[in-house]
Amino acid sequence: MRKMNGVMGRHSDVMNARPESDESKQRLVDELKRRGNMAFKAKSMEEARQLYSKAIHHNDKIVALYGNRCAVYLQMKRYQDALKDAEKAIELDASWVKGHYRKGQIMDKMGRHEESAKSYDEAARLKPDDTRMKKLADKQRLKAKEKPKVAEKKAQDSKKPPAAPRPPKIVRSSASSSSSSSSSGKKSGGAMRGYKITKDGKKTSYFTTEWDDNTKELYKDLGPKKVESANVVEPTNTGDGSTWNSAGTYEECDCSTWAKNRLKELLDSKNVGVAKHSSEGGALEISKLKNFECDASRPVIRNKRRYIYEVSFELEFKVALPAHMKGDSNKPIRGRLIYPEVTSDSDRPFYCEIKVSNAPKNVAERFIRKVLAKDMDSRVQEKLATFDREHRTRK
């Protein structure tokens, strides 16, 4: 109970909540995840762990929750717990790239480099556009080759004779020091060194200064005096926080509502426009924004403003192919641009997964993926860059 009051007291409203419907349970899980993300960004790992765990308690089928708690366990160096969460995430969704990426990180920390390389290979297979996964896999294979050499060097070092012990430090006994001080502490005649007798017969330190009456009169008004001023200096805050936060403690500033509204506006089909090919023809147009989740804040941590956001969404699109690619099928060609992780600390450009359905043949599907969808992705990336700039400059 003491730990709950100390670490999680300010989250008691969600930690003790008991939702009565599926809708209220989903809202609670979203809020627990949002607070867990904020705690993770603020490096408060135990707080983040408890919030993610509570969210999993209410819904144990959300892959991202296991991935987030896995990242917390990695920071806490609890690698066995992190491995359980990574494997659970892969069990729920084997196509989730981050699950294999997290497992690769854990295997590396545990010294199991061959298994780490396999996890990164699987992530590279699922996300072929990300060259980083291939590089990480190659790095782990190199570590696996070097591991026997490192072990051999440690074994050789252990066989070396131990270094010669240092000579013992000589400590002079208190008896000898006291006897020497007593024998040398007096002057001839019995007077103690460092002391003197004042005019009134008192013994005092040799460095005490005796003032005569004229000197005392000269310095009588030079003592400390009370300073009174009508100008009261108000405390000021030199950091990025509020005026009242002069200590620079954690100050949360949630702006998720603004971020959601602004992103919906930026990603509207009218603002994104239509992707077209000038010579071949054909067009791709956004029809709907789906599975949209957004958390954003501008907290002050140690007197410095941070700009944090975590967004995921899908954009459904419809395609009009050039006449020579349509074929005999009259089925409408649709697809999705999936942005699973748009965060303030993600690599740019943000990862985009393209899915196409009802394309008549391979040539047409390649044209949609490599030309039209790629053009649309670049438009979306520009809108996300605009959001990032506005989030950092918004007052």
Secondary structure, DSSP 8 states (H G I E B T S, - for coil): -HHHHHHHGGGHHHHS----SHHHHHHHHHHHHHHHHHHHHTT-HHHHHHHHHHHHHH-TT-HHHHHHHHHHHHHTT-HHHHHHHHHHHHHH-TT-HHHHHHHHHHHHHTT-HHHHHHHHHHHHHH-TT-HHHHHHHHHHHHHHHHHHHHHHHHHHHHHS-------------HHHHHHHHHHHSB-TTS-BTTEEE-TTS-EEETT-----HHHHHHTTT-S------S--------SSS-TT-TT---B--B-HHHHHHHHHHHTSHHHH-EEE-TTT--EEEEEEEEEEEEEEE--EETTEE--EEEEEEEEEEEEE--GGG-TT--S-EEEEEEEEEEETTS-SS---EEEEES-SSHHHHHHIIIIIIHHHHHHHHHHHHHHHHHHHH--
